[in-house]
Amino acid sequence: MGHPRLQVATPETLAETFAGEFAAAADQALARNGGRCVMAIPGGSVAERFLPRLAMVRRPWNVVDLFWCDERAVPATDPGSNAGLAARLLAGTPAAAAVRHLMPADASNLGAAAEQYAAELALALGDEGRLDLALLGVGEDGHVASLFPGHSALAETRKTVLPIFNSPKPPRRRMTLTLPVLVGARRVVVAAFGVAKAEAIRDAVSGVGRTPVARIVANAERVVLLLDQGAASLLHGRGPNDGRVE
């Protein structure tokens, strides 16, 4: 796989870079098949910093399908809901039209709901079966989406969506995209903020880590790492802000 691109900058500058990555991914997707652009987004601090800028990108949002990397088993009105956060951040913008594939992690039958979401994703992805863009945040332990180090969900090789009943972080019940569908995205953007993420980022970039984020960086076709100074603080020998890590 290709060497990841690395940018270290302020969150505002990183949001601009992500907006450019989305614009390029959307243009390529629409030119490739004349159809739709399918992307997966997270919640948390990455959504808070990037989605408002994403909403300013002028693209035909009616043909963009936003899916979620993961979701907690809470109602959309709950402060911990990733979909609820996105709806608030994108409200009143053209991008709000893309918020229609809500991940039903609060369903009573979580397994059946995950299968339904997988079918919805498969229909959007079409024959090629690849996300055009996956945006991922990183946990202090190196988790991405609701894929945690040492969790059995990391062994999944065929399914695209899994129910999680025993998350090491509350709430215990969640739903997540799997490692294969995230690794298989045409573009993967990994964003991390703060010194607490520095060790996970260092291990992922060095190639020695086996955390979920390290596996993404090692195996995805095209990876862009967007880091603030804190998250990049343990990287040595990095190049200029938009350079490569050698």
N, C-alpha and C positions, 0 to 999 in steps of 0.2 A: 504494500500500500504506500501511497505517497506520504512525504514528510508533512506534518501539520504546519500550517501557517500560524504565526503567533503575533498578536498585537497586544501591547501593554499601553494603556491609556486611561483617561477618565471614563467613568460610566457614560457620560454624554457622547464622547467620541466613539466609544464602543457601540453605542446604540446606532450611531450613523453608519458604522461599518456593517452592522447587522442589517440595517435597512437596505444597504447596497447588495448584500448577499441575497436577501429576499427578492429584490427587484430582478437580479440576474437569474435566480432560480425560476421565478415566475415567467420571465421572458423566454427562457429556454424550454420550459414545460409547454407553454402555449405554442411555441414555434415547432416543437417536436411532434406534437400530436393534435394540435388545433383544438385541444380539449380543456383540461383543467390543471390547476396547480394544487398539489396536496402537500400540506406541511403539518408537523406536530409541534406543539408548543408546551412549555411548562407553566407552573405557577411561580409563586415566591418572588424573591428579589429580582430575578431575571425578567419575569413578566412585568413587574412594576417599572423597571428601568427601560425595557425595550419596546413593550407594546404601544405606548403612546407615540413613539417615533415610527413604529411600523404602520400605524394607522394613517400617517401622513404620506405614505408612498402611494403615488397615483398609478393604480393598476385596476383592472376590471375585477373587483372583489366578488362579483356574483359568480365568477368561475374559480374562486379560491376556496378550497376546503380545509378548514382548520380542524385538526384532531388534537386530542390531548395526549401528552406523554404519559401522564398518570393522573389519578384523582383519588381523593380521600372519600370514605363512605360517610359523607355529610351532605345535607341539602345544599342546593345552589345558593341559598340565602345565608349560609354559614360563612363566617369570616375565613375559614380554612378551605373553602371551595376554590379550586383553581379556575373552574369555569365561571364561577361567580365573580372572581377577580377580573378575569378577562372581559366579561360583559360590562363591568363597571369602567374599566380602562378604555374600552372601545366604544362605549355608548355615544351615540350622536355622530359617529364617523362612518364613512362608507365601509370600513373594515368590519363593522358590526354585522354586515350581511353574511360574513363567513362563519359567524359563531352559530352553528346549527348542529354540530356533531358532539353533543354533550355526552360525556362519559358517565354512564349510570352506575357509579360505584356505590350509591346508597340503595340499590335495588335489594329486595329481600332475598332473591335468588341470585347471588352474585355470580355464580358459575354460568348460568343461562344468560345473564346480562353481558358477561364478557364475550360469550359466543356471538351474541347479537351485535356487539360493537365490532368484533372481528369481521363479521359479514358486511357491516356498513363500511368498514375501512377497505375491505377487498373490492367492493363495488366501486368505490372512489378511485382506488389505485389502478384498476383495470388489468389488462393482460400483463403489463410489465411488472406490476406488483411492488413498486418502489416508491417510497416517499421522495418528493422533490427536495425537501428540506426538513431537517430535524433540529430544533433548538433545544438545548439541554442545559440545565443548571447542574451544579455539583454540590453534594453534601460534604461535610467535613471528613466523613469516612470514605469518600470517593464514590458514593452511590449516585446514580442517575435515575430519573423517573422514580419508580418505587422498586428499583432493582438494587438490593443491598448486598454488601460483601458477605459471602458465605451462605446466602439464601438459596433455597432450592430452585427458585424461579430462574436463576442464572443458567441452569442446566437445560432449559427449554430450547429446543432447536427447530420446532415446526410451527407452533402457534404464534400468532402475532399479538394476541391480547391475553392476559392472564388475570384471574381473580387472586387477590392476596388476602389471606385470612390471618396471617401471623406476622405482620410487619414489625420489625424491631423498634420502629418509631410509631407513636400513636398518631392517628387511630390504627388499630390492628388490621381493620378491613380496608382494602384499597383495590384499585384496578390499575393495571399498567401495561404499556406496550412492552414487548419483549426485546431482548438483546438483538436477535436476528433482524427484526424490522428496523431498529434504530441503526445498526451497523450498515444495513443495506441501503440507507438513504443516499441519494445522489450528492447531497451536501449535508454535512453535520457541523453545526456551530455550537461549541461548548463555551459557556460563559461562567466566570467565577469571580466573586468579589470578596475581599477580606483575607487577612493573614491566616485565619482559621482553615482556609482551603489550600494553603500553600503546599503543605506536605502531599496532599492527594494530587495536586497538579504536578509537582516535581516528579513524583513516582510515575505518573502517566506519561509525561514528556520524556523521561529517561528510558522508558521501556522496561523497567524492572518491576513495575507494579502489576498486580492481578486484580485490582479493584474494577468495578464496572466501568468507571470512566477511563481507566487505563486500557481496558479491552476495546472500548469505542475508539480511542485514539490510535491504537495499534492496528485495527482491522477495517475501519471505515475507508471508503475510497477517497474522500476529500474532507479534511477536517480543518476548521478554523478555530483557534483558541483565542477568546477575547477575555483579557484579564486586567484587573486593576493592579496597582502597584503592590498591594498587600498579597493578593493571590499569586503574583509572580515573584515574590520576594526570595524564594529559595531556588530560583532558576539561575544557573550560572552560564555565562558565555552567550547570553541571548543577543540577537542582532538588534537592528533598529526596530522601531515600533511595529512596522509591518513586515519584518524580516522573518527568516526561518531560524528555528532552533537547530544548531549543528551539534 
